[in-house]
Amino acid sequence: MDSPSTDSVLTRHPLAVLRFLGLVLLGSGVGGVAALAAVGFVNAVVWLNDLLLISPRGQMMAADTTLVILATLLVPTLGGLLVGQLHRGLPGGRPHTPADAIAAVQTRRGRLPAKAGALSALSGLVSLGAGASVGQYGPLVHLGATLGSLITRLLRLGRSEDNITIACGVAAAIAAAFNAPLAGIVFAHEVVLRHYALRAFAPVAAAAIVGYVLATQLLAQGTLFHITEPGVPQPWEFALFLALGGLGALVAGGYMHAILAMGQLARRLPLPTSLHPALAGALLGLTALWVPDILGMGQETLRFATLPGAYSGGELLMVLLLKLAATALCLGLGFAGGVFSPALVIGTLFGALAGTLVAELGGGQETFIFYAVCGMVAVTAPVLGAPLTTLLIVFELTGSYALTTAALASVTLANPLAAQLFGRSLFDIQLARRGLDLSAGRSRAVLQEARLTELISHDAVTLAPATPLKAAISRLSQAGHGEAYRVDGRGRYQGCVTLASLESFREGSEATTLADCPETPRPVLDPHASLWEAMQQLQKVTGEAIAVVDDERRFLGVVYESSIARAFLYHSDALRREEHGAG
C-alpha cells in the first residue's frame, strides 16, 4: 500500500509546477516594468542635470559663465525647497528608502504603499536633478520594490508572493542601472530577502534578465565606467589590498555615522523640517563654486579617479572629504537619494589616494586601477552589507577576473571588520534606530513585529483582595487553574497568587484573605508587546500564564504559555513555507 503522504505529493505536483511557472512569469513581468521605470528615471536625471547646468556637460555647453554660477547656487537651493514640500505628503515626513523595503520583507509585512513609493521616487528625481550629493540607486531600488508590491496587490496575491515580487523589482532595477544581472540577483537575496531558496531564485533571476535585456538591448543604457585591460599585481600587493580593506571599513564607518550624526543635528535645528533640504542645497551650492566635483552623483569624478594622474594626492584627499561631508549634509538634512553612488565615489577616491601613495613610494604604477577598485568595494560593501553584490558589480562592469580577485582581498577584511565595529550595513543601523533589530536574523524580526493582541485570553481566575483564603482555594479548584490574579474594585492588577502558595498560607500562617498573602513574583506584559517580548518574559515564569496590564495597571487578561508556543510555531512554519514553498 502506498503511503498517504506519497499520494498527496503526487496529486499536488502538477498544480505546484503551474504555480511555480506562474511565479516565474510574474517575476518577468515585474522585471520589465521595474527596468523601464529605472531606465526612465536615470535618463530623466541626466536630462535635468544637463538642462539645469549641474552636469559637467551642461556647464561646458553653457555660453555664459555667470549663468553657470547662478545655477550652481540657486538650483540646489530651489530643488531643496521643492523636496521639502514633497516630503510633507509622506508618512513621517521623510522619503522611503531601501531600508523600508527590507523591513517590509523581513517582517513579512509586505505591501509597500504605492503613494509613498511614488512621492519618494519623485523626491529622489528632484534631488538628483537639482545636483544634491546623493545616489540614484536607493530611489531606484525602492521604486522597483514598490512596483513589485503594487503588481502583487493588483493581482490579489498573498504576502509571500509580495515579498518575492519586491525582490524581483529590486533585482531588475539593479540589473538595469548597472547592466549587471548577476549583481541584481545576488543583491535581492543578500540584502532584501536574506535567504536563498529556489522558489524565490527563479522569479528574481527572470526579473534581472528581463531588466538587463531591456536596459542594454532596447534602451542602450551605458555602463558606469570603462576600464582598459589592467596590469598584473605583484604578490606583495595583495597584502596591501587586504590592508586597504581594513582601512576602507573605517572610511565606511565614518561615512555612515556622518550621515546619521547629521540627521540627529537636523532635528535640533531651529528651522522647519520642510526647509532643511533648502539649507543643505544652499550650503552645497556655495561649496560647489569652489569644488564642483561634489555636485550630483559624482559619476564623472568616479571615472576620472580611476585614471592614473588625473588627480594629485592632495586633490584626491580634498574631494574625498568634501564629497563625504556633502553627502552627509544632503542626506542628513532631508534630500531624497541613496548612499550607494556616493559610496562608490568616496571609495574610489580613497583607493586612488592609496594607489597614488604607493606609486610615489616606487611601486604600483601599472596597477593603479587595482587600488581604485579595491578602495571602491572596501567602502561600498560595508555600507550596503553586500560583499558578494559589490564583487559581482566589479566583475560585470570590468570583465576582469584579476580585478575581481583583488577586490575580494579587500572585501575579505572590510565587511567583517565594519560589521563588528559599526553594524552589518547602514540600512540595518537605520532600522535598529527605528526599533527593528535584524542582527539576530529574520525569525526574530518577525516575532518582534507580531503583536500579542490575538493571544490575550479572558479565561483566568480573578479575585478581589478581600476574598477569604478558603473561598479562593475553592474557586481555583473548581476552575481547574493553578493560579489566580488579584484585581481590585477598579480593575487594577495587584499581583498573582498560586494554589500551592494559598494552601501553604492556610496551613502555616494566620492569613485569612488574599490581601494577607504576598504575591508570587511574576512579570507582566503590555497589551502592545510583541511575541518576542512575551517569549523573553516567559523565561522568567514558572506557571501557566503571564498577566496583561495597561499603563494604568488595569487587568486585561492573560497570555498562556501554550498560546505563546503555538504562535511561535505558526510563525516559524509560515517562514518555512514562504521561503521554500512547502506545505
N, C-alpha and C positions, 0 to 999 in steps of 0.2 A: 504493500500500500504506500502510495506517495504521501509525503508529509504535507499538511495543510499550508505550511509556510512556503514550500516549493511551488505549490499550485498558485498561491497568491502572487508570488513573484512573476510566474509565467503569465498569469492573467493580466497583471499590471504592466508588463513590459512594453507592449505596443503603444499604449497611452503615454507612458513615461517618455518614450522616444519622441513621440509627436510633440509633447510639451517641451522637451529639450530643444528640438529643432525650432519650435516657435520662439523660444527664448533667444536662440542664436539669431533668428531673423529679426526679432525685436532689437537686439543689440546692434545689428547692422543699420537698422533704420535710425536708431538714436545716434549712432556714429555719424551718419550722413548729415543729420540736422545739426548736431553739435559742431561738426567740421565746417559746414557752411557758415554757421554763426561765428566760429573762431576766425576764419579767414576774413570774413567781412569786418569783424572787429579790428583785426590787425591792419587791414587796408584803410579803414576809417581813421585809425590813429595816425598812420603815415600821412594821409591826406590832410588831416588837421594840423599836424606838425609843419608840413610844408606851407599850408595856407596861412598859418599864424606866425610864420617866421621863427619857429622854435628849432626845427631841424637844421643841421649844417647845410644841407642842400637848399632849404628855403632861404637861409641867411645869405648864401652865396648868390642866389638868383635875385635877391633884393637890390634895387638900384640905389636906394638911399640908406646910408649908414644910420642916420638919425631914426629912421623908421624901425630898423633892427633894434636899436637901443630902447625905443619906446615899447616895442613888442616884448622884449626881454623883461622889462619892468612891469608892464601892465597885464600881459596875457596870463601869467601865473596867478596874479592877484585877482583878476576878474574871474578866472576859472575857479579859484578858491571860493569866491562869493557864490557862484552858481552851485558848486559842490555842497556848500553848507546848506543851501536851500533844499537841495535834493535830499539830503540826509534827514530833514525834518519829517519826511514821509516814511522813513524806515523805522522798524522796531528797534528801540534802544538808541535811536539817533545815530547809528553807525552803519557803514557798509558791511554786507555779509561777505565772508571770505572762505577760502578752502577749509578753515577750521570749523565752520558751521556745517559744511558737507561731511567732514569727518565725524563730527558729533552726531549728526543725523544717522549715519550708518552704524557707528559703534554702539549706539544706544538702542538700535532697532526702532528709532523714532521715525526715520524716513521723512517723506513728504516735505521737501524744501518748498517754501512759499514762492509762488511764481512772481508776485508783485515785488517782494523783497529782492528776488534774483534779478528782475528787470531793472529796478531802480539802482541796484548795486552795479550792474553792468554799465548802465548809462553814466553813473557817477564815475566809474573807472575810466570810461571813454573820455569824459570831460577832463578828468585829472591828467590822463596821459596826453590828451590832445593839447592841454594847456602847458605841458612841459614839466609837470611835477616829477620829482625824482622817485618814482615808484615803478613797479614792474607790471607787465601786461599779463603774465601767466596766471597770477592769482585770480583776477577777474575772469579770465578765460576758463580756468578750472571750475570756478563756482558757476559760471554761466552754463558750461556743459553739464554739470551736475544738476542744475535747476531744470534744464531742458529734459534730461533723462527722467527726473522725478515727475515733471509735468506730463510727459507722454504716458507714463505708467498710470497716473491718476485718470487721464482721459480714457484709457483703456480699462479702467476699474480693476486693476490687478492688485495683488497683495503687497504687503510691505517687504517681503522677501525679494520679490521681483523689483520693487522700488529701489532697494539697496543696490541690486545688480545694475539697473539702468543708470543710477547715479554714477557708478564706477565706469559704465560704458561711455557716458558723456564726458567724464574726466579723461579717459584714455584717448578718446577721439580728439579732444581739444589739444592735448599734449602732442599727439601724433601730427596733427595739422600744423600746429605752431612751430614745432621743431623739425618737421619731416623725419620723425623718429618714432615709428610704430612700436618697436620693442620697448623703448623707454615709456611710452604711453601705457602699455600693458603692465609693465612692472610697477610704474608709479601708482596705478589704480589699485594694485594688490598690496604694494608696500606701504603706502601712505593712507589710502582711503579704506579699503576692505580689511587690510591687516590679517588676511588669512588666504590660503591657497586651496582652491577646490575646483575640480573640473566643471562643476555646474556653473561657476562664475567665469572661469577662464575662457571658455569658448565664446560666449557673448561679448566679453571685453575684448578679446582678440579680434573678433569680427568688426567691432566698432572701431578699433585702432586701424585696421587695414582699410576700411572704408574711408576713414578720416585721412589717412595717408594718401590714398589714391586721389581723392578729391583735391587735396592740397597741392600735390605735385603734378598730377596729370591734367586735371581740368582747369585748375586755377593758377597753375605755375607759381606756387609760393616758393620763394627762395630760401636758402639755408641761412643759419645765424651768422656763420663766418666760414671763410675758406682757408685751409691750411695746406701749404705745399708739403711734399714728402720730407719728413723731418730726418735729422741725422740719427745716429745710434748712440745712446748714452753709454758712458763708461760704467763698469760695475760699481765703482765707488759712489757714483751719482745717485744710485738707488737709496743709499743711506741718507743723502740729502733730501730726496723725495719723501722719505719716511719722516724726517725731521720737519720738513715743510708741512706735512700733515698735522703734526703736533702743534706747530705754531699757528697753522690755519684754524685749528679748533679754538684757539684763544681769540683769534680775529673774529670768528663766527660768534663766539660768546659775547664779545664786545659789541658786535653788530646787533645781535638780538636784544641785549639788555639796554642798548642805547635807544632802540625803538620803544621798549617797554617803559623806560625811565621818562622819555619824552611824553608818552601817553599819560603817565602819572602827573607830570608837570603841567600838562594841558588842563587837567581837572582843577588845578589850583589857580589858573589864570583868571583875573577879574574881567572876563570878556565872554559874551555869549558864545555858546558852543558853535553856533552856525557861522560865526566869524573867524573861528580858529583856522580853517583852511586858507582864508584870505590872508591872514597874518603870515602863515607859512609861505604862501605864494610870494608875498612882498619881500620877505627875507631871502627867499630863493632867488628871485629876480635880481636883487641887489648884488648877491654873491656871484651870480652868473655873468654879470658885467665884467667881473674880474676873471672868473674861470668858467667859461661857457660849457665845459665838458660835463658839468654836474647836472645839466638840464636833461629831462626826459629819461628814457630807459638806459641810455648810455651805450647803445649798440656800436656807434662809431668809435667811442672810446675803447670798447672791448676789442674791436678789430685792430685798432692801432696798437693797443697794448701787447698784442701777440707778435708784433713786428720788432725785431731787434733794433735798438737805436731810435725808435720813433719818439720815445720819451727818455729824458735823463732820469737818474735815480731820484734826484730831488723833486722833479715834476711828478714822477710816479707816486711818491710819498704824499705830496701835497694833494693831488687829485684823489688819491685813496681816502685820505682823512676827510676831505671836503665832501666827497660822494657819500661816505658813511654818515657824516653829520647831516647832509641834505636829505638823505633817505629817512633817517630817524626823525628829522623835523617834519617832513611831509606826512609820513605815516602816523607819527605821534599826534600831530595837530589835525588829523581828520581827512586828508586826501585819501581817496579810494585807490587801491592798487595792491600789487603783490610784492613779495620780498625776493622772489626768485631772480628776476633780471638784475636788480641792484647787487644781489649776492654774487652773481656771475661776474659782474664788472669789478666789484671790490676784490673778489678772489683772484681774478686775472691780473689786476693791478698789483696785488700782493705777490703773486707768483712771479710776475715780470720784474718786480723790485728785487726779489731773491735772485732771479736769473741774472740781473744786471750786476748785483754784488759779486756773484760767483764769477762772472766774466771779467770783472775788474781785478779779481784775485788770480786771474790767469787760467781759468777753466770754464767749460760750458759755453763757449762762443757758438758752437754749432748746434747746441741742444737747448737754446734759449726757450723755444716753444714748449719744451717739456716742463720747464719751471712755471711758465704761464698757465698751462693746462692743469698741472698739479696744484697750483695755488687756487685755481678756479674750483676744482672739485673739493679741495680741503676746506674751503669756506662754505660752499653751497650745500654739500651733502649734510653737514650737521644742522644747518638752518632748516632744511626740508625734512631731515630724518630719513633720507632716501639715498643711501650709498649706491645701491645697485642701479637706480634710475640715473644718477649723475654719471656713473661709469658708462652706461649704455648710450647716454646722450653724447658723450665724448666719442665713443666708437662709431655711432651712426652719423655724427657730423663730420668726423675726420676720416673714417675708414682705416685708421691706423691702429694695428694691434700693439705696436710698440708704445704709442702714446697712452693707450688704454691700460697697459701693464704698469706704466709709470704712475698713472693716476690711481691705480689700485694700491700701490705702495703708500700713497698719501692718505687715501680713504681708510686704509687699514688702521691707522692710528687716529685720524681726525674724528671719526664718528664715535668710537668708544670713549675717547677722552672727553669730547664735548658732552656726551650723554651723562658721564659721571659728574662733570663739573657744573653743567647748566641744565640739562634735560634732553630728552630724545630729539625734540625739534621745537621751533618757535611756535608751531601750531599747538603742540602738547602743552607748552608753557602757558599760552593764552587760554586754553581750555581749563587747565588746572586753576588758573586765577578766576575762572567763571564757576568753579566748583565741580568740574568734571575731570577726574584724575584717570588718565589712561595708562599710567605707568604699570599697573598690575594686570593689564590685559582687558579684552573686550567683555568677558563674562562679568568682571567686577563692575565695569561701566554700565552694563545692562541692569545689574542688581541695584546700582545706585540710582538709576532712573525709575525703577519700578516702585510704585507707592504702596503703602500698607492699607489704603482705603478699603479695598475689597476683602481684606483678610480680617478686619475687625469683627469680632463676634460679641453678641449680647448674651450668649449662653454662659453666664457666670453668676456665682452667688454673691450678692451684695448685701451687707448687713450694716445696720446702724451701730455706732459705737456703744450705745446703751443696751444692746442686745445681751441678755443673760448667756453665760457660757453654755449652760445646758441646752438652751434653745438653739444656739449657734451650732453646737455639735450635732444636734438632731437635724437641723436644716441641711448641713453638709452631707450627713449620712444619707438622708433621703434623696438628695440631688445627685449623689454619686460622684461628688467632686472632692478633691483633697485640699482645696484652699478656697478662702473667701476674701472679699475685698471690702474694707471698711469705708463706707460712704456716709457723710453727714447729711443733715436735712436739706442742705443747699446743693447737694450733689457733688461735693468736693471729696476727692480721694484722700484717705488718711492712712493708707498702708495695707499690707497683705498679711493674713494670718493663715496658718495651715492647720488641718485637722489634727495632726500629730502634736503640734505645739499646744492646741487648745486642750487636748486630752491630758497633756503633761501639766498644764496650769491648773486644771480642775482637781488633779490629784495631789499636787505638790505645793500649792500656794493658796492664798486667801482671795484670789481674784474671783470676782463674781460676774463681771461684764467684759465685753471686748475692749472697752476703754482701759481696763486694768491690765491688759495683756500687751506686751511690747510687740511691735510689728516684726515680721520676718524681713530682713534686708532683701530688697528686690528692686532692680532698676525699672523705670517706666519709659514709655515711648510716646513721642509726639505723633499726632494723627497724620502729619505730613512727612513722617520719617520714611526713609527708603527701606527696601527689603535688605539691602546690605547692612544698614544700621541695625535692623532687627536681628540679623544673624550675628552681628558683633555683640549685641547685648545678650543674646541667647547663651553665649559662652559663660556669662556670669550667673546664670539662672539654673537652679535645681528645682524643677517644679513643672507645672502644667502649662503656664501661660505668663504673659507679661501684660500688665495693665497699660491702657492707653489713656492719657490725660492731656487736656489742652493747657494753654498758657496760664489759665486761672485755676488749674488743678482740678477741673471738673472731670469726673469719671465718664469715659465714652465707651468703654468696653474692654475686651482683652484680645490679644493675638496668641493663639495656641502654638505651641512648639510644632505640632504636626502640620499646621497650616503653613508655617514658615518653610518647613521641609518640603511640602508639596509644591509650594510656589517656586522654590529653588530648583527642584527637579523639572518643573514645567518650563522655566526659562532656559535651563541648560539644554533640554531636549529641543526647544524651539531654535536655539542657536545651531545645534547639530543638524536639524532638518533644513534650516536656511542655508547653511554652508555647503551641505552635501546632498541636499535634495532627497533625503531618505525619510520614509515614513509619511 
